[in-house]
């Protein structure tokens, strides 16, 4: 795969095979973000879990102290008073059964997070096939199935992100933007790592964090020394 000039220049900053301390890795990932737009800095965490076993599934949410730098569009499934509460709290879209055909037939996905009140999960369940693969299905563990829609919306707007294992047992999450200061990115990254360390399954044998890489949208990966966590 041929890489562009900017990528090659950025790659020179990073020594292959070196495991960097978290703060150093954050600084390098920020430095190597040289695209014309404000790149997202992402963490990719390869775990020793086997997500096929229910007791080794990792899923949760954490509020990043400095947010993600991205405006998150929130869709809330709620009725009556709870629908009004969601609108008042600043949800971008609020609805119930009426949203099913819009999502299913019109392929409407102009939202980033879905929140639902427990009584609406029967309705939302009908969208499992389309929301599930996109990682948009509301989940009590992530705080997105709740009667307290105001709290859920406020936390998401404050920078709450969800983390979960993908099919290859890797967690992919944003930790901020290249325009953030190194301190802000380091804070966010540490908060994320703390949450993931707490979520370690009790049944896991062997190494938990196999590799941790920080990367900007268009930049090369920077390997973090996971043994330090």
TORBAPA-475698 format. One record per residue (C-alpha): residue number from 1; residue in three letters; chain; z, x, y. Coordinates in Angstrom, 2 decimals. Example, Ala and Ser with C-alpha at 12.3 -4.5 7.8 and 13.67 -1.06 7.14 Angstrom:
REM TORBAPA-475698
+-----+------+------+---------+---------+---------+
: pos : code : unit :       z :       x :       y :
+-----+------+------+---------+---------+---------+
:   1 :  ALA :    A :    7.80 :   12.30 :   -4.50 :
:   2 :  SER :    A :    7.14 :   13.67 :   -1.06 :
+-----+------+------+---------+---------+---------+
//
This chain:
REM TORBAPA-475698
+-----+------+------+---------+---------+---------+
: pos : code : unit :       z :       x :       y :
+-----+------+------+---------+---------+---------+
:   1 :  UNK :    A :    0.00 :    0.00 :    0.00 :
:   2 :  UNK :    A :   -1.13 :    1.53 :    3.26 :
:   3 :  UNK :    A :    1.51 :    1.39 :    5.97 :
:   4 :  UNK :    A :    0.86 :    1.33 :    9.71 :
:   5 :  UNK :    A :    1.50 :    4.24 :   12.07 :
:   6 :  UNK :    A :    4.69 :    2.71 :   13.50 :
:   7 :  UNK :    A :    6.15 :    2.18 :   10.03 :
:   8 :  UNK :    A :    5.37 :    5.78 :    9.07 :
:   9 :  UNK :    A :    7.02 :    7.06 :   12.26 :
:  10 :  UNK :    A :   10.13 :    4.94 :   11.54 :
:  11 :  UNK :    A :   10.21 :    6.08 :    7.92 :
:  12 :  UNK :    A :   10.52 :    9.70 :    9.10 :
:  13 :  UNK :    A :   13.94 :    8.85 :   10.58 :
:  14 :  UNK :    A :   15.29 :    7.99 :    7.15 :
:  15 :  UNK :    A :   15.90 :   10.53 :    4.40 :
:  16 :  UNK :    A :   14.77 :    9.18 :    1.06 :
:  17 :  UNK :    A :   17.47 :    9.05 :   -1.55 :
:  18 :  UNK :    A :   20.26 :    9.38 :    1.02 :
:  19 :  UNK :    A :   23.09 :    6.84 :    0.94 :
:  20 :  UNK :    A :   24.28 :    6.31 :    4.50 :
:  21 :  UNK :    A :   27.64 :    5.13 :    5.82 :
:  22 :  UNK :    A :   27.45 :    1.53 :    7.05 :
:  23 :  UNK :    A :   27.53 :    2.42 :   10.78 :
:  24 :  UNK :    A :   24.86 :    5.09 :   10.36 :
:  25 :  UNK :    A :   22.67 :    2.72 :    8.33 :
:  26 :  UNK :    A :   23.01 :    0.03 :   11.03 :
:  27 :  UNK :    A :   21.99 :    2.55 :   13.73 :
:  28 :  UNK :    A :   18.95 :    3.67 :   11.71 :
:  29 :  UNK :    A :   17.81 :    0.11 :   10.90 :
:  30 :  UNK :    A :   18.06 :   -0.76 :   14.61 :
:  31 :  UNK :    A :   16.22 :    2.42 :   15.64 :
:  32 :  UNK :    A :   13.40 :    1.83 :   13.17 :
:  33 :  UNK :    A :   12.69 :   -1.67 :   14.55 :
:  34 :  UNK :    A :    9.73 :   -0.84 :   16.77 :
:  35 :  UNK :    A :    7.62 :   -4.02 :   16.57 :
:  36 :  UNK :    A :    6.66 :   -5.86 :   19.77 :
:  37 :  UNK :    A :    8.99 :   -8.76 :   18.91 :
:  38 :  UNK :    A :   12.76 :   -8.86 :   18.42 :
:  39 :  UNK :    A :   12.99 :   -8.04 :   14.72 :
:  40 :  UNK :    A :   15.67 :   -9.46 :   12.46 :
:  41 :  UNK :    A :   17.98 :   -6.96 :   10.76 :
:  42 :  UNK :    A :   18.52 :   -8.06 :    7.16 :
:  43 :  UNK :    A :   20.86 :   -7.02 :    4.36 :
:  44 :  UNK :    A :   19.62 :   -7.00 :    0.76 :
:  45 :  UNK :    A :   22.46 :   -6.70 :   -1.74 :
:  46 :  UNK :    A :   21.66 :   -6.14 :   -5.41 :
:  47 :  UNK :    A :   24.58 :   -7.26 :   -7.58 :
:  48 :  UNK :    A :   25.58 :   -6.64 :  -11.17 :
:  49 :  UNK :    A :   26.05 :  -10.39 :  -11.67 :
:  50 :  UNK :    A :   24.09 :  -12.50 :  -14.08 :
:  51 :  UNK :    A :   23.36 :  -15.70 :  -12.19 :
:  52 :  UNK :    A :   22.38 :  -17.48 :  -15.43 :
:  53 :  UNK :    A :   26.11 :  -17.77 :  -16.14 :
:  54 :  UNK :    A :   27.85 :  -20.37 :  -13.99 :
:  55 :  UNK :    A :   30.96 :  -18.18 :  -13.69 :
:  56 :  UNK :    A :   28.89 :  -15.35 :  -12.19 :
:  57 :  UNK :    A :   27.10 :  -17.42 :   -9.58 :
:  58 :  UNK :    A :   27.82 :  -16.32 :   -6.02 :
:  59 :  UNK :    A :   27.38 :  -18.83 :   -3.25 :
:  60 :  UNK :    A :   29.23 :  -19.27 :   -0.01 :
:  61 :  UNK :    A :   29.00 :  -19.08 :    3.75 :
:  62 :  UNK :    A :   30.45 :  -16.92 :    6.48 :
:  63 :  UNK :    A :   30.45 :  -17.11 :   10.28 :
:  64 :  UNK :    A :   29.05 :  -13.89 :   11.74 :
:  65 :  UNK :    A :   31.15 :  -12.92 :   14.79 :
:  66 :  UNK :    A :   28.06 :  -12.32 :   16.95 :
:  67 :  UNK :    A :   25.79 :  -14.96 :   15.41 :
:  68 :  UNK :    A :   22.29 :  -14.30 :   14.06 :
:  69 :  UNK :    A :   20.42 :  -14.27 :   17.36 :
:  70 :  UNK :    A :   18.25 :  -17.10 :   16.08 :
:  71 :  UNK :    A :   18.35 :  -20.74 :   17.10 :
:  72 :  UNK :    A :   19.13 :  -22.68 :   13.95 :
:  73 :  UNK :    A :   17.62 :  -26.17 :   13.66 :
:  74 :  UNK :    A :   20.03 :  -28.53 :   11.93 :
:  75 :  UNK :    A :   19.12 :  -31.68 :   10.01 :
:  76 :  UNK :    A :   21.97 :  -34.05 :    9.18 :
:  77 :  UNK :    A :   21.87 :  -36.85 :    6.60 :
:  78 :  UNK :    A :   24.42 :  -39.41 :    7.76 :
:  79 :  UNK :    A :   24.80 :  -43.09 :    8.60 :
:  80 :  UNK :    A :   26.40 :  -45.22 :   11.29 :
:  81 :  UNK :    A :   29.42 :  -43.57 :   12.98 :
:  82 :  UNK :    A :   28.80 :  -40.23 :   11.25 :
:  83 :  UNK :    A :   25.16 :  -40.24 :   12.42 :
:  84 :  UNK :    A :   26.34 :  -40.83 :   15.99 :
:  85 :  UNK :    A :   28.91 :  -38.03 :   15.60 :
:  86 :  UNK :    A :   26.20 :  -35.65 :   14.37 :
:  87 :  UNK :    A :   23.99 :  -36.46 :   17.37 :
:  88 :  UNK :    A :   26.91 :  -35.92 :   19.75 :
:  89 :  UNK :    A :   27.67 :  -32.54 :   18.12 :
:  90 :  UNK :    A :   24.12 :  -31.36 :   18.81 :
:  91 :  UNK :    A :   22.27 :  -31.82 :   15.50 :
:  92 :  UNK :    A :   18.50 :  -31.45 :   16.00 :
:  93 :  UNK :    A :   17.59 :  -34.24 :   13.57 :
:  94 :  UNK :    A :   19.69 :  -37.05 :   12.13 :
:  95 :  UNK :    A :   18.61 :  -39.64 :    9.61 :
:  96 :  UNK :    A :   19.03 :  -41.23 :    6.19 :
:  97 :  UNK :    A :   16.55 :  -42.74 :    3.69 :
:  98 :  UNK :    A :   13.90 :  -42.79 :    6.43 :
:  99 :  UNK :    A :   13.59 :  -39.00 :    6.20 :
: 100 :  UNK :    A :   12.69 :  -38.96 :    2.48 :
: 101 :  UNK :    A :    8.96 :  -39.84 :    2.82 :
: 102 :  UNK :    A :    8.64 :  -37.60 :    5.90 :
: 103 :  UNK :    A :    9.85 :  -34.58 :    3.90 :
: 104 :  UNK :    A :    8.24 :  -35.51 :    0.56 :
: 105 :  UNK :    A :    4.86 :  -36.80 :    1.71 :
: 106 :  UNK :    A :    4.30 :  -35.16 :    5.09 :
: 107 :  UNK :    A :    5.73 :  -31.79 :    4.04 :
: 108 :  UNK :    A :    7.98 :  -31.79 :    7.12 :
: 109 :  UNK :    A :   10.27 :  -28.77 :    7.21 :
: 110 :  UNK :    A :   11.05 :  -28.17 :   10.87 :
: 111 :  UNK :    A :   14.71 :  -27.44 :   10.12 :
: 112 :  UNK :    A :   16.66 :  -24.41 :    8.89 :
: 113 :  UNK :    A :   19.89 :  -25.97 :    7.55 :
: 114 :  UNK :    A :   20.65 :  -29.36 :    5.99 :
: 115 :  UNK :    A :   24.10 :  -30.96 :    6.32 :
: 116 :  UNK :    A :   25.01 :  -34.20 :    4.54 :
: 117 :  UNK :    A :   28.02 :  -36.48 :    4.29 :
: 118 :  UNK :    A :   29.16 :  -36.93 :    0.65 :
: 119 :  UNK :    A :   28.01 :  -40.59 :    0.57 :
: 120 :  UNK :    A :   24.45 :  -39.46 :    1.38 :
: 121 :  UNK :    A :   24.15 :  -36.99 :   -1.52 :
: 122 :  UNK :    A :   22.53 :  -39.66 :   -3.73 :
: 123 :  UNK :    A :   19.73 :  -39.91 :   -1.17 :
: 124 :  UNK :    A :   19.50 :  -36.14 :   -0.62 :
: 125 :  UNK :    A :   19.45 :  -35.59 :   -4.40 :
: 126 :  UNK :    A :   16.01 :  -37.25 :   -4.48 :
: 127 :  UNK :    A :   14.77 :  -34.29 :   -2.44 :
: 128 :  UNK :    A :   16.27 :  -31.71 :   -4.81 :
: 129 :  UNK :    A :   12.84 :  -30.63 :   -6.07 :
: 130 :  UNK :    A :   11.59 :  -29.75 :   -2.60 :
: 131 :  UNK :    A :   14.81 :  -28.64 :   -0.89 :
: 132 :  UNK :    A :   16.21 :  -26.65 :   -3.84 :
: 133 :  UNK :    A :   13.51 :  -23.95 :   -4.10 :
: 134 :  UNK :    A :   13.68 :  -23.42 :   -0.31 :
: 135 :  UNK :    A :   17.45 :  -22.91 :   -0.47 :
: 136 :  UNK :    A :   17.98 :  -25.96 :    1.77 :
: 137 :  UNK :    A :   20.01 :  -28.18 :   -0.55 :
: 138 :  UNK :    A :   23.42 :  -29.03 :    0.99 :
: 139 :  UNK :    A :   26.33 :  -27.65 :   -1.01 :
: 140 :  UNK :    A :   30.12 :  -28.16 :   -0.71 :
: 141 :  UNK :    A :   30.72 :  -24.40 :   -1.26 :
: 142 :  UNK :    A :   28.64 :  -23.62 :    1.80 :
: 143 :  UNK :    A :   30.42 :  -26.30 :    3.83 :
: 144 :  UNK :    A :   27.21 :  -28.33 :    4.23 :
: 145 :  UNK :    A :   28.44 :  -31.38 :    2.26 :
: 146 :  UNK :    A :   31.28 :  -32.69 :    4.41 :
: 147 :  UNK :    A :   32.66 :  -35.64 :    6.33 :
: 148 :  UNK :    A :   33.48 :  -33.30 :    9.22 :
: 149 :  UNK :    A :   29.92 :  -33.05 :   10.52 :
: 150 :  UNK :    A :   31.08 :  -31.84 :   13.95 :
: 151 :  UNK :    A :   32.81 :  -28.81 :   12.44 :
: 152 :  UNK :    A :   29.82 :  -28.04 :   10.20 :
: 153 :  UNK :    A :   27.38 :  -28.19 :   13.14 :
: 154 :  UNK :    A :   29.63 :  -26.11 :   15.41 :
: 155 :  UNK :    A :   30.03 :  -23.39 :   12.77 :
: 156 :  UNK :    A :   26.29 :  -23.21 :   12.07 :
: 157 :  UNK :    A :   25.56 :  -22.97 :   15.80 :
: 158 :  UNK :    A :   28.23 :  -20.24 :   16.09 :
: 159 :  UNK :    A :   26.35 :  -18.09 :   13.55 :
: 160 :  UNK :    A :   27.33 :  -19.35 :   10.12 :
: 161 :  UNK :    A :   25.03 :  -18.09 :    7.39 :
: 162 :  UNK :    A :   24.84 :  -18.95 :    3.72 :
: 163 :  UNK :    A :   24.63 :  -16.30 :    1.03 :
: 164 :  UNK :    A :   23.59 :  -16.84 :   -2.57 :
: 165 :  UNK :    A :   22.05 :  -14.99 :   -5.50 :
: 166 :  UNK :    A :   18.30 :  -15.28 :   -5.92 :
: 167 :  UNK :    A :   16.65 :  -15.30 :   -9.39 :
: 168 :  UNK :    A :   16.91 :  -11.50 :   -9.56 :
: 169 :  UNK :    A :   20.65 :  -11.54 :   -8.63 :
: 170 :  UNK :    A :   20.00 :  -10.19 :   -5.12 :
: 171 :  UNK :    A :   21.51 :  -11.65 :   -1.92 :
: 172 :  UNK :    A :   19.20 :  -11.61 :    1.14 :
: 173 :  UNK :    A :   20.77 :  -12.44 :    4.51 :
: 174 :  UNK :    A :   20.18 :  -11.77 :    8.22 :
: 175 :  UNK :    A :   22.89 :   -9.83 :   10.07 :
: 176 :  UNK :    A :   21.45 :  -10.09 :   13.58 :
: 177 :  UNK :    A :   18.56 :   -8.99 :   15.76 :
: 178 :  UNK :    A :   17.29 :   -5.53 :   16.73 :
: 179 :  UNK :    A :   18.26 :   -6.38 :   20.34 :
: 180 :  UNK :    A :   21.95 :   -6.56 :   19.32 :
: 181 :  UNK :    A :   24.15 :   -3.54 :   20.03 :
: 182 :  UNK :    A :   25.04 :   -1.27 :   17.10 :
: 183 :  UNK :    A :   28.64 :   -2.52 :   17.37 :
: 184 :  UNK :    A :   27.58 :   -6.17 :   17.09 :
: 185 :  UNK :    A :   25.38 :   -5.45 :   14.07 :
: 186 :  UNK :    A :   28.11 :   -3.35 :   12.42 :
: 187 :  UNK :    A :   30.68 :   -6.14 :   13.00 :
: 188 :  UNK :    A :   28.36 :   -8.76 :   11.51 :
: 189 :  UNK :    A :   27.51 :   -6.55 :    8.54 :
: 190 :  UNK :    A :   31.17 :   -5.78 :    7.80 :
: 191 :  UNK :    A :   32.08 :   -9.49 :    8.02 :
: 192 :  UNK :    A :   29.33 :  -10.28 :    5.53 :
: 193 :  UNK :    A :   30.36 :   -7.51 :    3.11 :
: 194 :  UNK :    A :   34.02 :   -8.62 :    3.28 :
: 195 :  UNK :    A :   33.00 :  -12.18 :    2.35 :
: 196 :  UNK :    A :   30.81 :  -11.00 :   -0.53 :
: 197 :  UNK :    A :   33.56 :   -8.69 :   -1.84 :
: 198 :  UNK :    A :   35.97 :  -11.67 :   -1.82 :
: 199 :  UNK :    A :   33.41 :  -13.72 :   -3.75 :
: 200 :  UNK :    A :   33.30 :  -11.22 :   -6.64 :
: 201 :  UNK :    A :   33.41 :  -13.20 :   -9.90 :
: 202 :  UNK :    A :   36.57 :  -12.52 :  -11.93 :
: 203 :  UNK :    A :   34.54 :  -12.45 :  -15.16 :
: 204 :  UNK :    A :   32.19 :   -9.67 :  -14.00 :
: 205 :  UNK :    A :   32.30 :   -6.51 :  -16.07 :
: 206 :  UNK :    A :   30.85 :   -3.30 :  -14.65 :
: 207 :  UNK :    A :   29.55 :   -2.52 :  -11.19 :
: 208 :  UNK :    A :   29.51 :   -5.39 :   -8.65 :
: 209 :  UNK :    A :   27.39 :   -4.01 :   -5.82 :
: 210 :  UNK :    A :   24.53 :   -2.03 :   -7.35 :
: 211 :  UNK :    A :   22.70 :   -1.31 :   -4.11 :
: 212 :  UNK :    A :   22.91 :   -2.36 :   -0.46 :
: 213 :  UNK :    A :   19.91 :   -1.93 :    1.84 :
: 214 :  UNK :    A :   19.55 :   -2.69 :    5.55 :
: 215 :  UNK :    A :   16.09 :   -3.23 :    6.95 :
: 216 :  UNK :    A :   14.37 :   -4.64 :   10.03 :
: 217 :  UNK :    A :   11.56 :   -7.22 :    9.60 :
: 218 :  UNK :    A :    8.79 :   -4.62 :    9.79 :
: 219 :  UNK :    A :   10.77 :   -1.42 :    9.22 :
: 220 :  UNK :    A :   11.67 :    0.69 :    6.19 :
: 221 :  UNK :    A :   14.83 :    0.11 :    4.14 :
: 222 :  UNK :    A :   17.98 :    2.13 :    4.79 :
: 223 :  UNK :    A :   20.25 :    2.52 :    1.76 :
: 224 :  UNK :    A :   23.98 :    2.04 :    2.37 :
: 225 :  UNK :    A :   26.66 :    3.79 :    0.35 :
: 226 :  UNK :    A :   28.02 :    0.77 :   -1.57 :
: 227 :  UNK :    A :   30.79 :    2.85 :   -3.20 :
: 228 :  UNK :    A :   32.63 :    2.79 :    0.15 :
: 229 :  UNK :    A :   33.18 :   -0.99 :    0.04 :
+-----+------+------+---------+---------+---------+
//
